[in-house]
Amino acid sequence: MAKIEIKGSPEELERVATFLANNNVNFDIVNDYGNHSLEDLDKYENLKARFSAPVPEN
């Protein structure tokens, strides 16, 4: 596994996530537990929900 850390706003993360998804690159958005405004936390949660892979059923 390799990791890339995006340092920026939720909008920057969304731009990068959209690029990766459009180019069929598998990725996960994870919590960084940083100090964010409540508005930014909501945006990050929405991005995680939008770009997270569905959990396979057993």
MIDOSE-1310 file (N, C-alpha, C; in nm, 2 decimals, decimal comma, always signed):
residues 58
maki	+0,09/-0,12/+0,00/+0,00/+0,00/+0,00/+0,09/+0,12/+0,00; +0,05/+0,22/-0,07/+0,12/+0,35/-0,08/+0,02/+0,46/-0,03; +0,06/+0,57/+0,02/-0,03/+0,67/+0,07/+0,02/+0,80/+0,01; -0,08/+0,89/-0,02/-0,07/+1,02/-0,06/-0,15/+1,11/+0,04
eikg	-0,09/+1,21/+0,09/-0,16/+1,30/+0,18/-0,19/+1,43/+0,11; -0,32/+1,47/+0,10/-0,36/+1,59/+0,04/-0,37/+1,70/+0,15; -0,29/+1,80/+0,14/-0,30/+1,91/+0,23/-0,37/+2,02/+0,17; -0,49/+2,05/+0,21/-0,57/+2,15/+0,15/-0,72/+2,15/+0,20
spee	-0,80/+2,22/+0,13/-0,94/+2,23/+0,17/-1,02/+2,11/+0,12; -1,14/+2,09/+0,16/-1,23/+1,99/+0,11/-1,24/+2,00/-0,04; -1,25/+2,12/-0,09/-1,26/+2,14/-0,23/-1,14/+2,08/-0,31; -1,02/+2,10/-0,25/-0,90/+2,04/-0,31/-0,90/+1,89/-0,31
lerv	-0,95/+1,83/-0,20/-0,96/+1,69/-0,19/-1,06/+1,64/-0,28; -1,17/+1,71/-0,30/-1,28/+1,66/-0,40/-1,22/+1,66/-0,54; -1,14/+1,76/-0,57/-1,08/+1,77/-0,71/-0,99/+1,65/-0,73; -0,91/+1,62/-0,64/-0,81/+1,51/-0,65/-0,89/+1,38/-0,65
atfl	-0,99/+1,36/-0,57/-1,07/+1,24/-0,56/-1,14/+1,21/-0,69; -1,20/+1,32/-0,75/-1,27/+1,31/-0,87/-1,18/+1,27/-0,98; -1,06/+1,32/-0,99/-0,96/+1,28/-1,09/-0,92/+1,14/-1,07; -0,90/+1,09/-0,95/-0,86/+0,95/-0,93/-0,98/+0,86/-0,97
annn	-1,10/+0,89/-0,93/-1,21/+0,81/-0,97/-1,23/+0,80/-1,12; -1,22/+0,92/-1,18/-1,23/+0,92/-1,33/-1,13/+0,84/-1,40; -1,01/+0,82/-1,34/-0,90/+0,74/-1,40/-0,89/+0,60/-1,34; -1,00/+0,55/-1,28/-1,01/+0,42/-1,22/-0,89/+0,38/-1,13
vnfd	-0,86/+0,47/-1,04/-0,76/+0,45/-0,94/-0,83/+0,42/-0,81; -0,80/+0,31/-0,75/-0,87/+0,28/-0,62/-0,80/+0,36/-0,51; -0,89/+0,41/-0,42/-0,84/+0,50/-0,31/-0,94/+0,50/-0,20; -0,90/+0,54/-0,09/-0,99/+0,56/+0,03/-0,96/+0,70/+0,08
ivnd	-1,07/+0,76/+0,13/-1,05/+0,89/+0,21/-1,07/+0,85/+0,35; -0,97/+0,89/+0,43/-0,97/+0,85/+0,58/-0,97/+0,97/+0,66; -1,01/+0,96/+0,78/-1,01/+1,07/+0,88/-0,86/+1,11/+0,91; -0,84/+1,24/+0,92/-0,70/+1,28/+0,97/-0,71/+1,33/+1,11
ygnh	-0,83/+1,35/+1,16/-0,85/+1,39/+1,30/-0,78/+1,53/+1,33; -0,77/+1,61/+1,22/-0,72/+1,74/+1,23/-0,82/+1,84/+1,29; -0,77/+1,96/+1,31/-0,86/+2,07/+1,36/-0,92/+2,14/+1,24; -1,05/+2,11/+1,22/-1,13/+2,16/+1,11/-1,25/+2,23/+1,16
sled	-1,30/+2,32/+1,08/-1,43/+2,39/+1,12/-1,54/+2,28/+1,10; -1,65/+2,31/+1,17/-1,77/+2,22/+1,16/-1,81/+2,21/+1,01; -1,81/+2,32/+0,94/-1,85/+2,32/+0,80/-1,75/+2,23/+0,72; -1,62/+2,24/+0,74/-1,53/+2,15/+0,67/-1,55/+2,00/+0,71
ldky	-1,57/+1,98/+0,83/-1,59/+1,84/+0,88/-1,71/+1,78/+0,80; -1,82/+1,85/+0,78/-1,93/+1,80/+0,71/-1,89/+1,78/+0,56; -1,82/+1,87/+0,50/-1,77/+1,85/+0,36/-1,69/+1,72/+0,35; -1,59/+1,70/+0,45/-1,51/+1,58/+0,44/-1,59/+1,45/+0,46
enlk	-1,69/+1,45/+0,55/-1,78/+1,34/+0,56/-1,86/+1,31/+0,44; -1,90/+1,42/+0,37/-1,98/+1,40/+0,24/-1,88/+1,34/+0,14; -1,76/+1,38/+0,13/-1,66/+1,33/+0,04/-1,64/+1,18/+0,06; -1,62/+1,15/+0,19/-1,59/+1,01/+0,23/-1,71/+0,92/+0,19
arfs	-1,83/+0,97/+0,21/-1,95/+0,89/+0,17/-1,96/+0,88/+0,02; -1,93/+0,98/-0,05/-1,94/+0,98/-0,20/-1,84/+0,89/-0,27; -1,72/+0,89/-0,21/-1,61/+0,82/-0,28/-1,57/+0,69/-0,22; -1,63/+0,65/-0,11/-1,59/+0,52/-0,04/-1,65/+0,41/-0,12
apvp	-1,57/+0,30/-0,12/-1,61/+0,18/-0,20/-1,71/+0,11/-0,12; -1,81/+0,05/-0,19/-1,91/-0,03/-0,12/-1,85/-0,15/-0,05; -1,91/-0,18/+0,06/-1,86/-0,30/+0,14/-1,92/-0,42/+0,08; -1,83/-0,52/+0,04/-1,88/-0,64/-0,02/-1,96/-0,72/+0,08
en	-2,07/-0,78/+0,03/-2,15/-0,87/+0,12/-2,09/-1,01/+0,11; -2,10/-1,07/+0,23/-2,04/-1,21/+0,24/-2,15/-1,31/+0,21
